[in-house]
Structure formats: C-alpha cells, structure tokens
Amino acid sequence: MAKKPRIVIIGAGMAGLTAANKLYTSTSSNDLFELVVVEGGDRIGGRINTSEFCGDRIEMGATWIHGIGGSPVHQIAREIHALESDQPWECMDGFSDEPMTIAEGGFELNASIVDPISTLFNNLMDFAQGKLAQDGAGGGGNAFYYNIAAKAASKGCASDSVFGNQSVGAFLRQGLGAYWDSCKDHEELSGYGKRSRKLLEEAIFAMHENTQRTYTSAGDLFNLDFEAEREYRMFPREEITISKGYLSVIEHLASVLPPGVIQLGLKVTTIEWQPENHKSKEIQNGYDSSSRPVKLHFCDGSVMLADHVIITVSLGVLKAGTGQDSGMFNPPLPSFKTEAISRLGYGVVNKLFLQWSPNGNNRNANDKDNYVAVGSSGADLDTMAEPLPKTGSSELDRGVDHPLQILFAGEATHRTHYSTTHGAYFSGLREASRLLQHYHCHGV
Ligand SMILES: Cc1cc2nc3c(=O)[nH]c(=O)nc-3n(C[C@H](O)[C@H](O)[C@H](O)COP(=O)(O)OP(=O)(O)OC[C@H]3O[C@@H](n4cnc5c(N)ncnc54)[C@H](O)[C@@H]3O)c2cc1C
C-alpha cells in the first residue's frame, strides 16, 4: 500500500496550529496525510500566552485583535464566545477619553500643548502608511499636515542610511522640523519650570515615537524602512482584547486534532533536506531519501522523516539557525533565503505587570517580532514565504523529484500583516492551501 505523505509542522503557535487545523479539517474525511505538529516548548500558543496575575487573566504575549473589521481572529473569537467573560481580564479596549500627560517634575501638561503635537505625529504616521489624503478629504486640517509630511518625505529622500533608503525615524524628525518651521511665532510657555515650549513639544513627540517603537517592534525607528511602512495593512474598526483569553483561539484551532498529533517538548535541532541539484542522490546521510526527503533531528536525539515540513519558528530562531557556525539546515538554505532572513529586522516587545501594593509582585513578558528594517523591503517577506526547493517555474513542481520539502509560515512571512496574530494565521492558511493544492484537494 502506498504510504501517505507525512507533513510535519514545526511550532504550535498561531501559524502552525492554523496550518494543522486547515490540513486536518480539509482532508480528515479521506485520511490523506499523516500529520504531526512538533513543538519545542512545553505548551501550545508560542507568542500567545494567556496567564494569571493577582487573580486577573492577563496576556503575556499577544493582547489585541488589531481591528475587528475582517480579522479572522475576531471571527473565531466571536464564534467561540471568547469575547464574553464574567472573570476579570486585562481589558485594554479603547483609550481613556481624558488622558493625562505628566512631564518630569510632576507638571501636568495642558491639552493645548499636547494635542497639536499628537495630531502632527498621527498625521505623519498616516502619511507614512499611505492613509493621508492630499486634498484634505479626511477633514481636520489634513492639507496642512499633508504638506508638512510631503516636505519631510522629500527632504528625507536625500538618504539617511548606508542603504540609501529612508527610515520612518528620519521622516518623523523631518516632519517635526517642518512643523516648527511653519509656526515660528509660537508664544513661549510659562509655568513648566525651565522648560521651553520647544523642549516640551520635543518630549511629547518622543513619547509618541516610543509608542510607535512598541507597535512596530523596531527598537530604533531610524532602522524601520519608510517605503515598507506604506505596505503594512491594518484591519478597520476597534482594537479589542479577548476576555476569555487569546489562548482560547489557539485551543479552538488545536481542538479538532486527534490526540497525539501535537507533540510537545520536541525541539528540532537540524533539518536535512534535498535541494533540487541533489535529486539524483537516492541515499544520503544514511537514510533513504527517495522515500521521504526530509529528516528532522530533535534535541533528545530522535529523528523523524517527512515529505513536507512547514516551519513556523520565529524570524529570530531562523536568524540564529542560519548564522555563521549554526547548522539548523543541512545543506544550508540557499543565499536568497538567508540574505532575506538576515536583512529583516527583529525587535523586542516587553510587557511588565505591576501590582500596586507595598509587598507587590511584578511580572515580565518579553518576546520579539519582525519588522522591515532599512536595507530590507516587503519583497524580503515574500522571499521568506517561498518554499524549497525553489522551482523557478510557474508550474510548481516541474523538474524537482521532491517538491515542497520545506515550507515557511509564521508572522514574518506575511508581507502586509507581519508581526500580528492574524498575519501568522494567514501564513498558516497559505502554506496548508499550498500543500492541499499540490495534492489536488479541490475546493480548498
Ligand atoms: C509581548 C507581545 C505582545 C504582542 N501583542 C500582539 C497583539 O496585541 N496583537 C497581535 O496581533 N500580535 C501581537 N504580538 C505578535 C503575535 O503574538 C505574533 O506575531 C504571533 O503570535 C506569532 O505567531 P507564529 O505562529 O508566527 O509564531 P510563534 O507564536 O512564535 O510560534 C512558533 C512556535 O515555534 C516553536 N519553536 C521555535 N523553535 C522551535 C524548534 N527548533 N523546534 C520546535 N518548535 C520550535 C516556538 O516554541 C513557538 O511555539 C505580540 C507579541 C509579543 C511578543
């Protein structure tokens, strides 16, 4: 009897479990594949990690559904009634109507100082993301901000980096400069110690820059590519949290899989595969590569053969695994892939939970997400998603004995929704669909 193709998914985060869910639910009736999900950690969820702190449900990782209009994560959360809960949770929906801004020394800043700079910053970011209309169609004096942003963008094009690309950080600072040029006669402020208006405005602007660093995971906005920012897409409408916890979405995706499909504590150390020019070699490295072309080695010394592997590990793991002296792939990945991995940026997003009591406790969650660094581009994210061996033809598997050995999913492989849970979700669907189409599973 012919063997069923074995698909191994590396990583039980959003991307891996979405791919597993799609493959299983699309083919379980005809039992087409052998499916395994291997996870190096001792839990599912990856960068989604709902936990508890001082009796409240908290999110150590992903917190928001970024825009509920069209988000697949929102759709699942709604369907499984995860948006309603009687238990207290880390509710971060919406913003305070009356935020307070306090300067060093305890001075509360008046809204008349904060609001114009906040509006300027938001308009500059809207421009960078291609959302600011030249004709002021959005109202609220957009034409004024559009002109400032356009001036900043044209100045920045003189190149501020070794790569000749403009950064978001440089553009923002050019924008602040252009704003100051446009309102030279601003009255000086009093009542804020020795601080001048310009110093306070600069500090408010820096506060927004710091928030942006968190949104984008870019430690330094001067390293965030300006052109790529325009490609980034957000879903419309509110950004909300999931009252029953983000993990409820993950658990729902995993719930369709039969016991034993997800194997925890199985960290992959090496992936042996067969590039196209190795196709004549049937026996390689001591195993019969003609049967299943990929061989996975795990940290406990065990091995597993596979026909297809969907890798969903983070960009950071890929960077570490493809750097000098690291041998996660044998043979090493082709240079087009390693160059994209090395060019893309990867930054820290850190959450700190504090309890306000004398004997208080605190907790810290820290992980990283992908961003498009100066010197890289959206095309690198597409390159990240390209399966191997590379065929270079429109007909996917022409001329390759074992096509689609290594497929890449995970947030860092999505060109327009990277660094989000829904980007990870879409990437998992994409790679599952690629395999389903390869095996002519219709209607997927
Ligand atoms: C603090 C923080 C806050 C965030 N907030 C939000 C938010 O509010 N909204 C939002 O949309 N996104 C947010 N994100 C981003 C979001 O969490 C991620 O983009 C998404 O969860 C990534 O999913 P993934 O499946 O691509 O990767 P991961 O979740 O990283 O999954 C990869 C899995 O692979 C496993 N793995 C790694 N190496 C190996 C190996 N060698 N062998 C086997 N398994 C391995 C890992 O253990 C992990 O479980 C946040 C991220 C962080 C860190």
The ligand as an ORCA input file, in Angstrom:
! r2SCAN-3c Opt
* xyz 0 1
  C       4.687     40.732     24.084
  C       3.990     40.602     22.746
  C       2.800     41.255     22.507
  C       2.141     41.105     21.280
  N       0.946     41.720     21.084
  C       0.225     41.463     19.958
  C      -1.092     41.958     19.814
  O      -1.601     42.670     20.685
  N      -1.792     41.629     18.679
  C      -1.252     40.861     17.679
  O      -1.921     40.609     16.680
  N       0.023     40.391     17.804
  C       0.752     40.646     18.917
  N       2.002     40.116     19.067
  C       2.560     39.349     17.958
  C       1.962     37.910     17.895
  O       1.969     37.358     19.180
  C       2.829     37.073     16.965
  O       3.004     37.738     15.723
  C       2.201     35.711     16.661
  O       1.678     35.109     17.828
  C       3.275     34.831     16.036
  O       2.759     33.543     15.755
  P       3.665     32.493     14.954
  O       2.903     31.231     14.890
  O       4.148     33.110     13.704
  O       4.984     32.317     15.850
  P       5.174     31.758     17.409
  O       3.969     32.110     18.168
  O       6.461     32.284     17.798
  O       5.185     30.193     17.162
  C       6.364     29.497     16.821
  C       6.478     28.256     17.691
  O       7.635     27.535     17.260
  C       8.240     26.969     18.398
  N       9.630     26.664     18.069
  C      10.660     27.548     17.916
  N      11.789     26.874     17.609
  C      11.461     25.562     17.561
  C      12.218     24.391     17.282
  N      13.514     24.436     16.982
  N      11.572     23.183     17.319
  C      10.238     23.116     17.602
  N       9.496     24.202     17.886
  C      10.095     25.416     17.853
  C       8.087     28.040     19.465
  O       8.239     27.482     20.765
  C       6.680     28.558     19.181
  O       5.707     27.883     19.943
  C       2.699     40.285     20.272
  C       3.911     39.636     20.504
  C       4.547     39.782     21.716
  C       5.839     39.059     21.933
*
